[in-house]
Amino acid sequence: MKPSEEQPSAIVVMGPSGVGKTTVAEGIAAALGRRFAEADEFHSAEAVAKMRGGTPLTDADRWPWLARIRDWITAEAEAGRSTVLTCSALKRAYRDILREAKADVRFVFLTGDPALIAQRIGAREGHYMPPSLLASQLADLEALGEDEPGVRVDVAGTPDEIVRDALGKLGLSPATAREA
């Protein structure tokens, strides 16, 4: 099958707040020449206000958000575009919803030492997710299962190293961007 005949794919960069999802996803998107989306932009105003106030989201808060992300992946795939996006996708049930998209959905699970992640959250500015919610995210986190399509990548390196590691583990490079 020629690359143009293949099903478009979506790479979902996942993990708790503070692992560098946006930085890594933007790097992967740039390397592959794909469209990028930030899952935070799909949250309702109510969900953002809840998080900004330090209240963890419930599954009921997340279901419509995940459906909007899934539908965006599908719309992009139907337009023939492969994508890269961020999404915490903390639970397998959340990833199951994303895999319902009409695309080949694969995950890059960013993982690392909780102390390093907490340090990064504390150092960033202008984000509505307070450091106090990291514990609830880590409690909810269900690691990517062996039977789920994706790879695990440690976040201890530089952003460029993490992007290269993710691309390598996915079997992708800028030269193969149109083929994946």
N, C-alpha and C positions, 0 to 999 in steps of 0.2 A: 504494500500500500504506500502510495506517495504521501509525503508529509501533509499536503493540502487536503488529502482524503481522510486523515486520521482525526479521531475525536479530539477536540480541544481539551487541554488539561488545566487544572487549577492547583497551584501549590499553596497550601494553607500553613503559614508560619504560626505555630501555636505554643502556648505555655502561659504561666502566670504573669502578672504585671511585673515589669522590671527586668525581664530577660533579654530585652532588645528586639522584640518582634518587629517593630516598625523599621528600625535600622537594617536588620537582616533582610526583611521582605523587600525593602526598597533596593537593597544591593542585589538581591536575586533578580528582581524585576528588571533592573538596569542591565545586568549581565545577559539576560535572556531576551531583552527587548519586548517585555510583556507589560500589559496594563497592570497597575497597582491599585489596591483598595485597602483602606484602613477600617477594620471592623467597628472601631469606636464610632465612626460616622454613621453607622446603621442603628445605633442606640436611640431610643426615644428620649425626648427631653426629660420625661419623668425618671427614667432609669439613670440618666446622667446626674440629675439632681439628687437622687437617692445615694449614688456612689460618692458624689461630692460631699454629701453630708455624713459619710462614713458608714453607711448602711450597706451591707452586702446584698447583691441581687439574689433573688430566688429563682428557681427554675421557671416559675410562672412569668417572671420578668424577662427571662432569657429566650423562651420559645419563640415569640414573635420576632425578636432580634435575629435569631438563628435562621428563621424562615426568610427574612429579608436578605440575609447574606446568601443563603442557598439560591434564592431566586435571582440575585445579581449574577452569581456564577453561571447559572443556567442561561440567562439573557446574553451574557458575554460569549458563552460557548455556542449558542444558537447563531450568534453573529460571526462565528468562526474565529473568535479570539481566545487564546490561552491567557491565563491570569496568574497573579501572585497576590495574596492578601494575608492580612493578619487576622487572627481570631484566637482568643484564649483557648477555646475548645477544651475546657478543663475536664469534661466528662465524656465517656464513650458515647453516651446518648446524644450529646451535642454534636459529636463528630458524625454520628449516624445520620443526623439531619443534613449536615453539609454534604455527606456522600450521596444523598438523594438528588443532588444537582445533576443536570444532564451534561456531565463532563467527567473526565478522568481526574478524580480528586485524590491528591496525595498530601501528606503532612510532613512538616519539618518541626519536630518537637524539640524546642529549646529548653535545655535543662541545666541546672548548675547548683552550686552550694547556696542554700538559703541565705546565709550571711552575706554573700556577694550580691545576691539579688536585692536583699533589703538595703544594702549600701547604695546600690544603683537607684533604687526608688527614692531614697532619701536625698540623693544628689540632684535629681531632675527637677526642673521648674516648669510651671505652667500646665501641669497635667492634673485632671480632676480626681484621679485615683490616689487616695491618701495611703501612705505606708501602712497604716493600721489594718488595711484590708488584705495585705499579703497573707497573713495567717489563715484567713478564711479561704483564700484561693488555694493555698497549699493543702488545706484540709479537704477541699473538693477535688483536687487534682487526681485524675486517674491516668496513669502513664499510658502512652501509646502501646496498644497490645501488639503482640507478635503477629497476629493475623490482620492487623490494620495496615493499609498502604502508607508507608512513610519511613522516616529515619529519625534517629535521636542525634542531637548535636549539642555538645557542651558549650557553654557560653563564657568560659574563662579566657578565651583568646580575644584578639582585636576583632572589630567588625569585619574587616577584610578576610581574616583567617576563618571566622565563623561562616561567612558566605561561601568561601572556597570549599570548606569542609562539607557544608550542606549540598552544594552543587555536585561535589565528588561522590557523596553518598547516594545522591539521587541518580547518578550516572549522567549528569548533564554538564554541558559547558556552553559558553557563548556560541561556539561553532555548531552545536547541536540544538540550539534554541528552537528552531522552526520544526525540528523533528520530534520534539517531546510534547 
